[in-house]
Amino acid sequence: MAKTKIRYVCSECGSAQMKWMGKCPDCNEWNTLEEMVMDDSPVSRNNGALMNLGAPQPLSLPDIPTEPSRRIVLSNGELNRVLGGGIVPGAGILVGGDPGIGKSTLLIQMAAEVAQKVGEVLYVSAEESAYQISQRAGRLGIREPNLLILSDTVLEQIMERILEVQPALIIVDSVQAIHSSASNSAAGTVSQVRDCTAHLLRLVKHQNVPLFLVGHVTKEGTIAGPRVLEHMVDAVLQLEGERFHSYRLLRSIKNRFGSTNEVGVFEMGERGMEEVANPSEFFLAERLPNASGSAIAVPMEGSRPLLVEIQALSSATAFSQPRRTGNGIDFNRLLLVTAVLSKRVGINLAVQDIFVNVIGGLKIGEPAADMAMAAAIASSYRNLPIAADLAIIGEVGLSGELRSVSHLPRRLSEAAKLGFKRAIVPRSALRRKDDLPKGIEVLGMRTLSDALSTALME
């Protein structure tokens, strides 16, 4: 009779241990070992779809085609940008994001377009019924006959349908919900997720068909399952956004066929996920000009500059310990900027509660928004507005000096495109005046005090 053993498998690195431990000895992550039943019997060969693929043959280097596979170009420019120019045949793409963020909506819209332009698309739903998928498609106005819906959770049956249909695109939602009958483990465990993904990738590589896998995320925001799952696929896309805001950001975390610096901006509307052609204008649409505590920063999202509004509110505290609250910014950067304003600029913030918010729910992680954050705080403290046509770009050092940032000409060009007439930048950026765009007055400042004196309308 077959013998079963208990092993504890790490969800991060996939290593198996004989007993449970608080920390994985291989990757040093805590609380990642999960109990799993291992079967010593020979692996079942009932997945005949895998056995009919045949072994690949070696090719001589000069005989390998040098031209890349022709991509499936989509009408959605933002999605094309993140994918690197379109969908590559035979690529395995993992899409992650919080529940309800819009992953299924974006993918079914993409599936409908591919079904209309290229051929049949197989949408495998392991969590929802075909009726539920049909209801969502109806709300989005999708009635494409070449879009085939399959509600199944068994890997072998899914692969049989793929070989029968020969689709132009495959979508599996989600990879944690399917399981192989050749394994005794439950769906969603490390071994099931890894093995099912490996079988599906082998099949689509053999058939030269693109595959989109939807992955669950953990409470930390990372894709659930073993970390080796991200190394198996060709691209990893992350859909982000606040559930109480309509915008969504699609980031490319990994892409073997394009740049990982691209970010797509979408808006969730009644007709599904709609691309935002000019995201800077979208984030500034409801801005109130000449209001104190408001400054315009130009952060880089991937390779694209965005103009966003940073708002700050400074008020006298009622407690012995003043509050520091930041939404959409790095909290450590907020503490650093507050300390520099107090020590180097002479603004007494020790008795002030400070609240900083990035409008639209965008998250800014780069230091190029330091000076805009400092200007917004000083503007609120002194109750003096910042000029509506002024953009502020630069990093703030601990000595109160302003440091240059990367891609400054692109940031200034984006600001000029939206009608901004002036921009405050670090003085060191003026060394290459020929690289700076025309149509916007660039003001170089050496210290934060000088920048605030120019920015605030006294």
N, C-alpha and C positions, 0 to 999 in steps of 0.2 A: 504494500500500500504506500501511497505517496506520503512523505513526511513533511510536516510544516514546521517552520521555525519563525521565531519572533526576532525581527531586526529593528533597529531604530535608525531611520534615514534622515539626514539633514536636508531641510527644505531649501537651503541656500546653495550648498555645494554638491549635494547628492551622495555624500559618503555614508556608508552603513557601519553601525557600531553594534556590538554585542549587547550592551546594556544602555539604559538611558543615562544621560549626563546633562548637566545644566548648560555646559558650553561645548560646542563641537570642537574636537581636538584638531580638525583639519583647517577650518576657516575661522575658528575662534569667535563664532557668533553665538549669542545666548538664546536659549529656549527655541531652538530650531529643530531638535530631534523629534521625529514623529514615529509612532509605533506602526510597524508594517508586518504583515504575514507573508513569509517567503515560502514558496513551494519548491521542493527538491525534485519533483517529477519532471520528466522532459517537457519542454515547452510544446504546447499544442500547436499543431500545424493546420488548424481549421481555417486560417485566414488565407484561403487560396488566392485571393487577389494579389497578395504579396509575392507568392511563389511564381506567378506567371509573368513577372516583369523581366526576368532574365538578367544575367550579369552584364555590366557594362564592359565594353571592349576598349583596350588602350588605343590611343590615336597618336600618330606621328606629329610632332610639333608643327612642321610646315603644312600639314593637312588640316589643322584646326582653323576654322574660319576666324579671320581677324575682325570682321565687322560685328558689332554688337547686335543682339536680338532687337527687332523692331518693337518699340514700346507701344502700348495702348495709350494714346493721348486722350485725356479727358477734357471736357469743356470747363470743368471746375479748375480755374487757374491756381487757386490756393492749394488744392490737393496735388496738382501736378508739381507745384513748387517743392512741396515737402517730399514727394516721391522721387524727385530728381529729374523730372521731365516726363513722367508717365509710368504706367505699370509695365514692368519687365516680365516677359513670359518665363515661367518656371521659377519665379521668385516666391519665397516664403516670407510673409509680412505679418508681424505680430502687432496688434492694436490693443492698447491698454487705456484705462481711464476709470474714473469713479462711476458707481452705478447711477444711471439716469443722466449721464453727462451728454449722451448723444452718439455713442459709438454705433449702435444698430441703425440709427436714423441715417448717419453719414454713409454707412456701408450699403444700405439698401438703395439709397439714391445713386451711389456709384454703380451698384449692380444693375440697376435699371438702365443706366446709360450704356454700359458695356453690352447688355443684352440687346439693346436697340442698334448699336453700331457694329458689333462683332459677331455675336452668336449667343447660344444658350448659356445661362449662368445658373449654377447650382448653389442655392443658399441653404445651408444645413443649420437648422436650429435645434440645439440640444436642450434648450431651456424653455422655449415657448412652442405652442402648437402652431400648426399651419394656419389655423383660423386667426390667431393673434397676429401673426405676421401679415396676413391679408388685411386685417383691420388697420394696422399701421400703414401699410402701403396705400390703402384707400384714403386715409387722412392726408397723405402726401401727394395724392393724385397719380399714383403709379398703377398702371394696368397693362404692364408689358407681358405678352404671352411667352416670351423666351426666358422669363425669370421663373425658374423652377424652385419650389419650396419643398424641402425634405425635413421632416421632424423625426429625428432618430438620435439615439445615444450610443449605439453599438458601432465600434470602429469598423469591423469587418463588413457589416451591411452598408455603411457609408461608402467604403472603398469599392464595393461591388456596384453601387449606383453611379459612382464617378466613372468607372470603366464602361458602364452601359451608355451613359449620357454623352461622354466625351465633351464636357463643357469648355467654354472659353475662359471661365473664371470660377473659382471655388471660394466660398465664404463659410467658415465654421464658427458658430457662435453658441457656446464658447468652448475652448479647448479643455477647460477644467471639468466640463460636464459630460464628456464622452469617455468611454472606457472600452477596453479590449476584453473579449471573452477568454482570451488565452492567459489572462492574469487573474489571480484571486483577490487582488487589491481593489479597494473601492475607488470609484471615480473621484478625481481630484487629488489623489495621493501623488507623491513624487514620482514613483515608478510609472503610474498610469499616464500622467501628463507627459513625461519624457518619452515613453514608448509610443504613445499615440501620435505625438508630434513627429517623432522620427519616421514612423510608417507613412504618415501623410506627406511629409517632405520628400521621402523617397519616391512616392507615387507621382507627385506633381513634377519633380525633376525629370522623371522618365517620360511623362506625358507632355512636358514643356508647357504647363498651365500655371498661371499665377494662383497663389493661395493666400487668403487673408484669414488669420486666426485672431479671434477676440479673446483677450485674457482678463481675468479678474485682477483686481489690485488689492493690496493689503492696506491696513490702516495707516501705514507710513507713506502710501502712495506709490509703492513699487509693485511691479507685476507679480502676482502670486505664483507659487510653484518654485521649482529649483532654478537657481540663477543660470544653470547651463542651458535652460530653455532659450534665453536671449542670445546665446552663442550659436544655437542651432539654426536660427532663422537668418534671413538676409537683411531684414530691416525691422526696426522696432519703433513704432509710432506711439506717442502719448498724447491723449486728448485731455486738455486741462480747462479749467474755468470754474467760476463761482456759480452755484446752482441758482442764486438769486439775481444773476446778471445774464443777459442774453448772449454775450460774446463767448466764443470758445477759441482756444489756441491748440493747434495740432503741431507738436514738436517731433522732430526726427532725432531719436536718441542714438540710433545706429542705422546705417544705410550703406550697403556694399555697392550700390549703383548710383550714389549721389552724395551730396554734401549733408553733413549732420548739423549745419548751421542755419538751416532753413526753418521758418515757422509760418504756418498758415493760420489766418484769422477768419473765423466764421461767426455768423450770427444765427442763433436759434430762433426761428420764426414759425408761423403757422404752416408754411410750406416746407418745413424741414431746415436743414443746415444750408444757409446761403453764404456764399463767399463775400468778404468785405474787401472791395477793391482798394479803398483808401482808409486803412485802419486809423491813421492819425486823425483824420477828420472825424471819424466815428467817436474817438475817445474825447474829442474837444467839442462835441456838438452842443452840449448843455452848459458850457463854461460861462460864468458870470464875469465880464470884463471889469477891471479896476476894483476888484474886491480884495481886501486885505487877507493875507494868509494863503494866497494862491500863486503858484509858480509853475512854469512850463519846463519840463525836463525832456531830454531827447535820448532815451536809452536805446540800445541795440537789442532787438529780438532776433537772434540768429544773425543773418547778414542784412537784416532790414532795420532801418531806423524808424522809431515810432515817437510821436509827440504825445505826451501824456501830461495831465494836470496833477500836480502834487498839492494837496491842501493840508494846512496845519492850523491848529488852534492852541493858543497859549492862554491859560487862565490861572488866576491865583488859586493855590491849593488850600484846601480846608484841613489837610492832614499834615503830620510831621514829616511824612515821607511822600514827596511829590510823585505823581504817576507819570509813566512813559508808555504810551500806547502807540503801536504802529500797525497799520493794515496795508499789506502789499509791499512792504519794505523789509529789509533785514534789520532786526531789532538791535543787533550790535552796531550797525552803521548809525542808527538813530542815537544810541548812547554816545558814540564817538562824535557825531556832529554837535550834539548838545553840549558835550564837554568843551569842544573847541570854541563854540559860541560864548560860553561862560568865561573861559580862561583867556582866549586870545582876542575876542571882540569886546568883551566887557558887558555882555548882556546877562543880567542876574536871573538865571533860570532855576536857581536852587529852591525858589518858593513858587514855582510855576508848574502846573500840570500841562503836559504836552501831548497832543494827539495829532498823529500824522496819518493821512489816508491817500492812497493812489486811486483816482477816480476810475470807475469801470471795472474794478476788481483785478486789475493787472498786477502781477508780482514783478518787482524790479530787484534784481540781485547784483547788478554791477555798480561800482563806485562812481560812475559818471553822473549819477543823479545826486551826489552829495551836496553840491553847491545849490542846486534847486531846492533841496530839502532845507538847507540852512536858510536860504532866502525866504522860504515860506514861513519858517518859524519866526525869523526876525520880523517879517512883515506883520504877522499876527501879534507879536509882542508889542511892536511900536504902533500898531493900527495904521500902517501906511501901505497903500496898495503898490503892486508892481505893474509896470507898464504892460498893457495888453499885447503889444507887438514885440515883446522881449522874450527870447529863449535863453536858458541858462544851462551851460554844459561845463562840467569839470569835476575833478576829484579833490577833496579837501584833505590836507595832511594834518598831522597832530600839531605842527607849529603854526597852523593857520595859513599855510601857503597853498596855492592852487597848482595841481599837477595835471598834465595833459592826459588825454584819453585817446583811444584808437578810433579810427574811421571818422575823424572830425569833419572832413569835407563832405562825406555822405550825410552826416547829421545836419550840417548847415544847409545842404541842398534841400533836404526834406523840410526844414523850417522855412526856407525861402519859398518853397512851393506852396505852402499853406498861408503865405502872406505875412510872415514875421519879418520885420524890418531890421531888427538888431539882435545881436547875440553876445552874451558875455562868456568868454572862454579864458583859459589860462594863457598868460602872456607868452609862454614858451611855444604855443601853437602858432604864433605869428612869424616864426622864423621862416616858414615856407608859405609866404603869402600867395605865391603863384598857384598853389594847389587849392586855395580857398575859392569857393564859388562866388560869382558876382550876384548883385541884387540884394545883398544883405550886409549890413554894417557889422563888422566883427570888432568887438571891444576886448582887448587883452588886459587882464588884471593879474597882479602878482600875488596879492593876499586876499583873504576872505573879507577883510574889513573894507578894502577898496571896492570889491565887487558889490557888497551890500550898500555902500554909499551911492554907487551908480544905479543899482537896481531899484532901490526904494524911492518912491516919488515924494521927496521931502519938499 
